[in-house]
């Protein structure tokens, strides 16, 4: 079931006698509402969701989201989300893999648990698990169970290993949402891009299993140029037919397998096409929610979330600004997360309206010696040379200059 408009979102919250906006001035709330004029709400079980970038309500994670708004009103930043690469193991060979050039690794359970506690203590209200293929971790259910009620848990997967039995166990452990990577509505194209003849069947079956177990279910796609030109509307129809709640559209990023593949990066015109489609789809109740990074990270919205609202811990333990930006500001095997986050905040001191990685890929590429992420000293040096530029609308509303 879909609804449109943040006003309805807040009205529903009030009906449920929630207090998600405590401590936030009404003038700020009214201006934030304008940012979400085209937002579409999805009900999944007892939960209501705007999109996968925000936690569902009712629930403690949504209440904790207000902490990040309150911090921003003080010109401070705390993370909304932390994604953790549990392992680099994977049975596929994906065309865009951002884990290429990173060592084979898997985070020890004790380190994962310590990192989750650190992220929650910093204020994160969304914890996401990625890889490699996180379903290869037999202890995944226990890891999710350890999050407790402070954050909403998401899983990012190829679908490999998501059986009905595993899905039921993940549901019992407290997992809220599952994002299945699907590159194309054409099975042959998806299989080719994933390097496996079984990839399409695996992914579509995982979507069905996810929906059967009442997870908030997303499709995630990296928008190739030919995808935008020829496949995006058939993809949206396919997602609708599958019953997916959300479509997450990511750009090709110059990291991992694509670090030297500048020809696949999107133009400003192609990004604008994605933004326009994002708005059009979200104005229609019969389609899934559309979450195009090009729109959400635009200057008129949140800008680039890397190192500001988001951080990523890879399977080696390196803490990076986001899943794609291969800069390390410390390692959770060696330091507490709060110390590393403070270092990351020093490097990413101000919100920015454009993608950090796209703007600074040449410097990162020049410093890369065949292994990612770059070490902390090099990462800090690159960041010292980077101007943040203009402040995105969200932070301007909250008083940032």
N, C-alpha and C positions, 0 to 999 in steps of 0.2 A: 504494500500500500504506500503511495507516494503523496506528499503534500508539498506545497511551494511557499517560499517566503520565510524569513527569519521571524517575522512577527508571529506566525502560527507556531513556530518552534518555541518561542518564549511563552506564548499563551498556553501551549500544552504543558510546559514546565510549571507554569503557575497553577494550572488545574491539578497537577500532581503534587502541589504544595512543596515544590523544590525551591531552593534558594541558590541557583547557580551564579547569580550576578551580585552577590553580596559584596559591598565595598567598591563597586564600580559605578561612577556617577551616571545618572540617567542621560545626560547630554552625550556621554560617550556611547552608551547603549544605542541611542537613536542613530548616531552616526555609523556605528558598526552595522546596524540593521540595513543601512543603505548599501553596504558592501555585499549583502546577501540577498539582494532583491530577486535574484534568479536561483536562489538555493532551493533544492528539492529535498524533502524529508522522506525517509523510508522507515517504515515500521517493520521490525524483525522480532517476532515474539512479543515480549513486553518492552523492548527497547526501541527508541527512535534515534535515527542517525541522519546527520547532514551529509557527511562523507567520511572516508577512512582517515582523514587528517585530523579529525576531532573525535573524542570518545563519545559513546552513546549516552543517553540518559533515559530513565533515571539511573542513578548510581554514583558511587563515590568518585570514580575517575572523572566524570563530568564536573562534579563539584570542585575537584582539584584543578580543573582547567582554569578556573577563575584566578588561581594563584599566579599563573603566567601573565594574565591581564593586569593584575594588581602590581606585579613586579615591573611590567613595562610602563605602567603609569608613574613609577619611580625612576624611569630611565634605566632599569635593570633588566636582565634576561635570565630566565630559567628554561630548561628544555621542556617542551611539550612531549616529544617522542624520542625514544632511543631504540634503534634497531641493532640486533646482535647477529653476526654471522657465526652460527654455531659450528659449522664445519665447511670445509672446501670440497668435501666428497660430493660427487654428482655423476649420474649415469649418462648425462647428455653432454653434447659438445655445441653449445649455443653460439650463434654468430656474433652476439654482442657482449659476451660474458665479461662483466666488470671485475671478476676475480682472477682473470688471466694476469700473469706476471706477479701474482702473489704466491707465496710458498704454500705447499700442501700443509694444512694445519687443522687442528680441532681444539677448541677451548676446553680445558678441563672443567668438570662439573663444579668444583669448588670455586673456580674463577668466575664461571657464569653466574653462580648464585651471588657472589660478592659484587659483581658488576651490576646485576639487577637491583640489589639493595642500594648500591651507590646511586643508580639512576633514579630510583624511587625517592631516595632522600633528597636529591637535588630538585625534585618536583615533577618528574616525568609522569604523565598520566596515560601514555600509550607505550607499550613494549612490543616490538615486532621481532620476529625470528626469521632469519633468512640463511642463505648459505652461499655456495653449494646448495645441497638439498637437505634442509633441516629435518625432514622425516627420516633421514638415515640415523638420527640420534635416537637410540632406544630409550634414553632417559628424558625425552622431550616432555612427556606428560608430567613428570616430577618437576621439571624446570618451570613449566607453566603453572603448576599448582603452587609453587613457591612465590609467585607474584602476589597472591592474595587479592584483596579488594581495592588496592590503591590505584591500579592501572588496568586498562583494557588490553588484552593480549591478541595479537594478530600473527598469522602464519603466512609466509610467502613461499610458494612451492611450485614445482613443475607438475605436481600431482602424483609423482612417482612414489608409491607406497601408501597412498591414502585409500585404504580399504575401509569397508563399513565398520569393521571392528576397531580399526585405528581411529576413525572419526568419532566413534562413540566414546572411546577412551579420552580423546582430546577434549570432547565436550564436557565430560565428567570432570576433567582437570581444570576447566574454567576458560578454555579458549573461546574468544568471541567471534573472530572473523578469519576467513581464509581467502587469500588472493592467489589465483591460479594463473600462471603465465600462459598466454595463448597468443601466438604471433599473427594468426590469420584465420579466417573462416574456412579457408581451403586446407584440407588435411595434408595434401601433398606439399604445399608451401610451408606449413608449420613443421612438418617432419624434416624437410630439407634444412630449415633454419635452425632446428634443434639437433640435427645430426643423428636422428633416430627414426626408424620406420614406425615405432610404437608411440611416438610423442603425442600425436593428436588424440588418439584414443585414450591415452593415459590422462591427458588434460581434461577432455570433455567428461570422462567418467568421474574424475575428481570433482568437477563442478556439480554434477548430479548428486554425488555422495555428500558433498558439503551442504547442498540445499536440503537433502533428506534429513540431515541432522540439525537443521535450523541454525546454521552459521550465517552470519552476514557474509555473503559470497560475492567476491570480486573477480573480474577478469583483468589481467594486467598485460599491456602490450607496449612494445617499443616501436614508435611510429617511424617506420622507414618512409622514404620519399614515395615509393610506389604504393605503399599502404595508404598514404594521404590522398594520392591521386586516384586510386582505383578501388581500394578495399574498405575504407573507413565506414561508409554507410552500410555495405553488406555485413561488416563486422558488428555494427550496432544492432542490426536486425537479428543477427545470429545470437548475440548476447541476450537480446530480448526473448528470443525463442527458447534459449537455455534456461531463462529465469534468473539470470544474474542480477544482483542488486546494484552493482556499480561497475563502471569501466574506468580503470586507471590508465591514462595514456602518458607514457614517458618519452622523452626525446632520446635519440642516440647520443651517447656521451663519449668524449675523447679520453677514454680510460680503458684499462684492460685490453681486450682484443681490438678495440677501436682507437687506441691511443694515437695511431698514425693515420687513421681513416677519416681525414677531414672531408672527403667528398660525400660522406653519408650524413654530415651534420645538416640540420634544417636551416633554411633561410628565414628571414624575418617574415616574408610573405607566407611561408608554410606554417610558421608559428601563429600568424594571424588567422589562418584558416582553422587551426585547431581551437583557438579562442572562440571564433564565431560558432563553430560546431558545438563546443562546450555549452555556450549560452542557449543555442537552439534546442539541443537535446534536453537540457534541464528545464526548459519551458514546457515540455511535453510530459504528461503524466504517464503515458503508455510506454516510455523508454526507461531503461535503468538510469541511475545517476551517472553523470559524466564528470570525471575529475581529470582534466588535462593539466599537467604541470605547467604548461605554457600560460595558462590562465591563472591558476592559483598562485604561481610565483611571479606574476606580472607586477609592475609598479602600482597598478590600481588595486592590488590585493595585498598579499603578504611579502612579496619580494622573495629573494632566495632564502630558504630556511636553513641552509648549511651553517652549522656552528652558532645559530641563533635560536631557532626553535627545535633543532634536531641535531642528533649526533649518531654516529655509527661506530660500532666496535666489531672489527673483523675477526676472523677465526684464528689469527695470530695474536689477538689481544690488542692490536693497535687501535687507538681512538682517533677517528677521522671526523671531519665536519659533516659529511653525509656519505651515503653508500657509494657514491661515484667519485668524490674528490679524494684522490690518493695521497693525502697529506696526513702524517701521524704527529700527534701532539703528546704522545706518551703511550705506555702499554700497561694494561690492567694486570698483567702478570707481575709487574714490578712496582706499580704505584696505585694508590687509591684513586678512584674515579673523580672525586671532588678536586684533587690536586691537578689532574689532567684537564678537567673542565675549566678550571681557572686559567690555565695556560691557553686553552682554546679560545676562551673569552677575550684574553689579551690580544690574540691574533685577529679575531673576528669581533672587534669592539662595537661596530655599528651595523645595523641592518642595511642591506643593499638591495637595490631594485632589479638587478640583473644577476644571472647565474655566475657564481664565482668561478666554477670550473671552465665554462665556456670562455670567459674573459681572460683567464690566465693559463689556458692549456699549453700555450707555447713555452712558457717558463717551466711548467711541470715536465713537459716532453723533453726539454733541453737538459733537465736535471736527472732524468730517469736513465739509469744504467742497466735497464733490463729487469729491474725488480721494483715492485710497488708494495706498500706505499713508500713515499720519500721519508727519510729520517726526520726527527723533530727539529734539528738545527736548520736543515734545508727548508723545511716547511715554514718555520718562523721567518726565515730570511725572505722567502717568496712573499709572505703575507705583509711584511714591512714595506714592500714596494707597491702594494695594491691599495689604491684609493677606494673607499666604499661607495662614493657617488651619492646619488639622491636617495632620500629615505622613502620607502614604500608607504602607500596610503594607510595601511593598518597602524603603523607606528606614528605617522603624522597625526592620526586621530587621537592617539594616546599621548601626544604632546612632544614627540621627538622632533628635534630641529636639525 
